[in-house]
Amino acid sequence: MERNRLERFPRPAQPVGSSKSARPVRADVERVAPHKHCSECGKEIGLKDEYSSKECEKAHKDRQAAKKRQLLLVYFGGVALFALAMLLLLSGGR
């Protein structure tokens, strides 16, 4: 026979916090100090830092500049194709 869904999936022990969906804290889990990760290399960094080193900061800025150049090229290429199509359309296709 099919058991009741609540019997198959029992609720965990008392939740921690105000949310009913919060999971209980396990005693064997070690707490980690608050931190962020470098957006370039992924290393742990302090909460106030943005990058783990000057090299990461420079690499990130270089990548952003390359993306910006590529995006501008796509935009201007699209405008040029549109202008060419309009010229052909207005000239009657001669």
N, C-alpha and C positions, 0 to 999 in steps of 0.2 A: 504494500500500500504506500501511497505517496504521503510522506511526512509533511507536516506544516512547515512553510518556508521559514518561519521564525525559529522553529526547532532545529532546522538544518544549519542556519546561520545565526548562532547566538550572538548577542550584543557583547562587546568587550566590557572590561571592568569600568568603573566610574571614569567618565571623560574628564580631562583637565581643561580648565578654561570655561568660558561662557557658552561656547558653541556645543551643540548636542552631537555634532559630527566629529569633534576633536578626539584624537586617539589618546589612550592613556600613555603616560611616560614610563618607559621601561627602565628598570634599575640598572641594567647592564649596558646601557648606551652612554657613551662618553660625550659630554657637551663640548662644542667647539666655540671658541671665542668669535664674536661678531667680526666679519671681514667681507671684503669684496674680492673679485678676481680681475686681473689685468685684462682689458678687452683685446689686447694684441696677443699675448702669450699664454694667458690663463693662470698665471701664478697668483697665489694669495697675496693681497695687499691690504693696507690699512683702510679704514672707512673714509679717510680724508684724501687718500691718494687716488689718482686716475690710472697711472701706469706703473709698472714695476721698475722701469729704468728709462733713461733718456733715449736709448735706442728704440724701445717700444713706442715711445711717444713720437719719435721721428718717423718710424715705419708706418704708424697709424696716419699721421698727417700726410705722408707721401701717398698712401693708398687712397685717402679721401680726395687729394688733388687729382689723382689719376681718374677716379670715378667721375669727378666733376668735369674734367676734360672730355671724357668719353660721352657723358650725357650732353654736353654742349655740341659735340660733333653730331650726335644723333639728331638733336633739335635742328641745327642748321642744315643738316642733310635733308631732313623732312621738309623744311621750308623751301630749300632749293628744288626739290622734286615737285613740290606743289607749284612753285613759280614756273618751272619748265612745263608742267602740264597745262597751266593757264595760258602760257604763251602759245603752245601748240593748239590749244582749243580756240583761242582768239584769232590766230592766224589762219584758221580754216583748214589746218592740216596740210598746207602746201609744202 
